[in-house]
């Protein structure tokens, strides 16, 4: 964290040359010890402390560092009798003075330096430490200080890198996508906000506006800055400033009424240092901060922590301060130095310094570089510091490969009333949680969305409802919405003489969706196109994505577009540059071609099977009949084959015959997109449609084959003329347009093949626009409550192609079957003729019997009766007789006749008796 003003890195390096002249000359007149040489364990070791004493953080650092040094010197188990000699230097909240103080500290042969908390001074001093090999245990939180550029910089607090990722997780958790960064324009502010931008990008969010002010800026400057911020759509503000000037930001914000409901304020951990460092809190300051979220470096509860808290008020210089997280880290920094020195001495290290030959002055130079001396054991001591592990009052002290403390964690605080409520935690291990990180460390890591939880928040304006995070700025400028100026299919969208200047199905859907939003959306429509031809929709979408001045084709004027409303198809290329709402109408490309009705012929029933199939089927029937006759004729009364043998053939025949008789045949050889693509015929498309690029780029159709058509009249003319007369073989267009076109032509043409693309129409907004998300929800509401369908019926109640005449024409009529009826009739006549011939023969031969007595009378013969001599009643009675009964009578009669014949023979051959 940075708590005071400072110079930039480039200015600081140049300033060193001037400072060395002053400091170097002063050092020549001072008797500076050359440290302990020749002794492996010196009696004392100089360590420096460099920070601003009179600051929020400095007032907590001073007693904490002094207490730690006293504890080390009082413990014989640490350093084994070697005392720590603490040397304080005050940076005075000034970059210039702080740099001078730091260089003066280096002249006192310190082995380790603790501080500074200023990131700006840390950048300058880290370059000096690199040359003098003196480890720097700093509280500066600038993420860039962890780079390999500063090998002797060791951060003994948590980096802002992790804090910015905590903010990104918070933004994602509440569903926000844009934030405004308010920060101090120095190394601490710039590098912290840069890390925030990277973290937000990984969450599909962004910093929509950066508001920076110079260190030490006046209230008037901050006021002007926040006035500009209030005109930005985003209402999520991240404040990354110095503790001593941060309250001014909130004071101005409250004056500008930016602390009321609907606003979100997130402050980095500078605010928790202010709140914790001023107990009891000042009511005036707390009134400015109501509803603000902030972070505090998490310090787990422990016995060591509690002991230091109990000792705090009794510590020297602690009377006017309250303990905060920086105090715990400062205490552990001294302990880290002591433990590292103990190991260093045990390994035979000593404290020795010498002049660097590279810094020797020459007679020609007025700069006295020899005053700065190199620590011989600095490299070894730095490595020991990086490898040291122990548990301090702030928790586990251990460095990772990036020289950051392990297990970074933060408390998330909500300022309410006279203090703050902890609503949860953030850790690099498990993200957001209501469970303390030290408990989660004992469980497997879990950063799933379902595990990210926080307690309730009281937001600015004393509301518990999560703010939306954005609003239309109060600058009097309505949303500029571009609308295509169509020349055809005007039921979808078209110019209108009455306000708002446009009308159509698409406009009504947009207005209905806007009316469902819980906030007002001031907007105005701007026509795009010359009114002679349909505009290029790709160009329209591109200009929305750029939000740059565009030249109207109607008149020359500059215009910026915030959104596009109309019949805009959602395509892959367009989604790369803009955000679309939920589709409000389905769409897709289809092929339209001329058709004519083919009447079914008298012999249509023959078409399901080929000639060979009919021959095979007939032979199969004969074979089955023969087999059945052979197997069953002796026992069955009738020759009937089992139906299951014929079922499959009958089903296949019936299905094929039905399709032939009911499906209207097409005269065009184009039966879908595949046949259209493989041909060389010209293809019609709607002027301005994305179908042109799709056919050329996706289907590799030659551009010379494509003809742009303006309206339905040109559609009709081109299809009627056909490809041979300057027309087209088919038209490729979106389904909603095609449905209206077919209704217009009374179904003279029809869709062939299937819909070969699936898409929809949506409203286009600039990338990451929150309005696109809210309108998507509103469109779903319109669909669920039926309003969307009612709007569709209002504008697009089209006449379908299934008219009564078409239905009648497609019904089965007798002319489709008269050939089959003729064959059946002939078959019936032949079969009946054969039947009656058999009956005639049987009747004349066996005629109706007089009765059973007549047969048993055993008359020698009975003359045959002629059919003409019998009555019609007798004939019908004979026909009604079963054939089996007739044959049975015939057999019995034949038996009687045989018996009679045998009896006559016996009588004639018998011997005559004597007389």
PyMOL commands that set and color helices and strands:
alter all, ss='L'
color gray80, all
select helices_A, chain A and resi 9-28+58-74+79-81+95-106+119-132+143-146+160-173+187-201+219-229+243-255+270-276+283-288+303-314+325-346+357-359+369-371+378-387+437-440+449-451+505-515+537-546+572-575+604-606+611-632+644-662+673-678+691-698+703-705+712-721+723-725+735-744+770-785+787-796+804-809+814-816+818-846+852-856+867-869+872-880+883-909
alter helices_A, ss='H'
color red, helices_A
select strands_A, chain A and resi 44-51+83-90+112-115+135-138+153-155+178-184+206-213+236-240+264-267+293-297+353-355+373-375+390-392+395-397+409-416+419-427+431-433+479-484+494-495+502-503+523-528+550-551+558-559+563-564+578-580+585-587+589-594+683-686+706-709+730-734+749-752+759-761+764-766
alter strands_A, ss='S'
color yellow, strands_A
deselect
rebuild
show_as cartoon
